[in-house]
Amino acid sequence: MITIIKKEIKISEELLSKIEWACTFSKAIPKIINGTLRIIKDTNLAYVEPHRVIINDKLYLFFNKHDYFYIGNLKNKYLLKNLKKFLN
């Protein structure tokens, strides 16, 4: 039987401040769901689930210590410094 271990990953203070800063200009309130680390027990397989942030009914995905964010899925990649443009 496969056992999956889930460990919550807290969003970094630096990333959180960047998200909140971008949201202040669009007067939006972000709903943040921390990502998780999923490990399959007794294997060397692991998956990092991104932090999910819902802003204005749109899903944004973030990883700690990355300069990019994603909209909707991991195919739509954008620079984090451009987040403010997407919120307006």
C-alpha positions as CSV (number, residue, x, y, z in Angstrom):
1,M,0.0,0.0,0.0
2,I,1.2,3.5,-0.9
3,T,1.5,6.0,2.0
4,I,1.7,9.7,1.2
5,I,3.0,12.0,3.9
6,K,1.9,15.6,3.7
7,K,3.9,18.4,5.4
8,E,2.7,22.0,5.2
9,I,5.1,24.6,3.8
10,K,4.7,28.1,5.2
11,I,4.8,30.9,2.7
12,S,7.9,33.0,3.2
13,E,7.6,36.5,4.7
14,E,9.4,38.0,1.7
15,L,6.9,36.4,-0.8
16,L,3.9,37.3,1.4
17,S,5.0,41.0,1.6
18,K,5.4,41.1,-2.2
19,I,1.9,39.6,-2.7
20,E,0.3,42.0,-0.2
21,W,2.2,45.0,-1.7
22,A,0.8,44.2,-5.2
23,C,-2.7,43.7,-3.8
24,T,-2.7,47.1,-2.1
25,F,-2.7,48.9,-5.4
26,S,-5.6,46.9,-6.8
27,K,-7.5,47.1,-3.5
28,A,-7.8,43.3,-3.5
29,I,-7.7,40.9,-0.6
30,P,-5.7,37.8,-1.2
31,K,-6.8,34.4,0.2
32,I,-3.6,32.4,0.8
33,I,-3.5,28.6,1.0
34,N,-0.1,27.3,2.0
35,G,1.6,24.7,-0.2
36,T,2.6,21.2,0.9
37,L,5.4,18.8,0.5
38,R,4.0,15.4,-0.4
39,I,6.4,12.4,0.2
40,I,5.7,8.9,-0.8
41,K,6.8,6.8,2.1
42,D,9.7,4.3,1.5
43,T,10.6,5.9,-1.8
44,N,12.7,8.9,-2.9
45,L,9.7,10.5,-4.6
46,A,8.4,13.9,-3.4
47,Y,6.2,16.7,-4.9
48,V,6.2,20.3,-3.8
49,E,2.7,21.7,-4.1
50,P,2.8,25.5,-4.7
51,H,1.2,28.1,-2.5
52,R,-2.2,29.0,-3.9
53,V,-3.4,32.5,-3.7
54,I,-6.9,33.5,-4.8
55,I,-7.2,37.2,-5.9
56,N,-10.3,38.5,-7.5
57,D,-11.6,34.9,-8.1
58,K,-8.4,34.1,-10.0
59,L,-5.9,31.4,-9.0
60,Y,-2.2,32.3,-8.7
61,L,0.5,29.8,-7.8
62,F,3.7,30.8,-6.0
63,F,6.8,29.0,-4.8
64,N,9.1,30.3,-2.0
65,K,12.4,31.8,-3.3
66,H,11.3,31.9,-7.0
67,D,11.1,35.0,-9.2
68,Y,8.1,33.7,-11.1
69,F,4.4,33.1,-10.4
70,Y,1.8,31.1,-12.4
71,I,-1.8,31.8,-13.3
72,G,-4.2,28.9,-13.2
73,N,-1.7,26.2,-13.8
74,L,2.1,25.7,-14.1
75,K,2.1,26.4,-17.9
76,N,1.4,30.2,-17.5
77,K,4.7,31.6,-16.1
78,Y,5.2,35.3,-15.4
79,L,7.8,37.4,-13.6
80,L,6.9,38.2,-10.0
81,K,7.7,41.8,-10.5
82,N,4.8,42.0,-13.0
83,L,2.2,40.7,-10.5
84,K,0.8,44.2,-10.0
85,K,0.0,44.5,-13.8
86,F,-2.1,41.3,-13.7
87,L,-4.2,42.5,-10.7
88,N,-5.3,45.8,-12.3
